[in-house]
Amino acid sequence: MTELPKGDCFKASVDFMVNNPDIKQIVTLVHAEVRGRGPIEGIRMGHSWVELGDYVIDVANGKRHLIKKELYYQVAEIDKSEGKYIRYSFDEMIENVLENKTYGHWELNVKQ
């Protein structure tokens, strides 16, 4: 079995939202199951990103990608079934960080 790389998507997404409080009312944190690309091609795993309207802001591993949401969902093959796709407002994100003492994932039913 291929070991999944240890990324920082959950922490990086929370940090992005916390460090940009001026947009907190218009961004959403998303935790979902995605399909890997490159060296992890085809492997399904938990991932986190921020959404702003029709755009995804993916800040994992020191990157800052701004991608049209429709394209991102298509390429990552987002699974929107129950337990595999969860959205959080800024306030819900803060509540979960404080309650769980982690950056996530909190409710996602996938491997981290």
Steps between C-alpha positions, in 0.01 A plus 500: 500500500632845408556725802335837459728802517460717808368833380392809690172574322283504814730737691579714196131550417413602858804731513393665174153572635626625837766720336245660266223608740378771262352229276371270774135558410549398136733198522420138578728227627451167323610153612444228241623181348702561184688293244877542508712611206866456408684254727176422684292461184166334565530481879195640679572706811378781721589853393416856603470829312326837518229620266426857401198517272571303183867451590703253702803628690728202568788600727633154589873441526604863454314549175227750426283379214193695391291272278148515362288284729340307214841395361643417844205274585528325164877440517498394868192283446336636815274247668199694637341201672412523868806500725736565209424869434452753779488881487568735793439871546771705670319477835448124464868459417608692812258300715639170368863601544437599862279202582716234334840664555598407143487665158293211367371290368216497753208312343638375170466125452826436312866434566696810590 
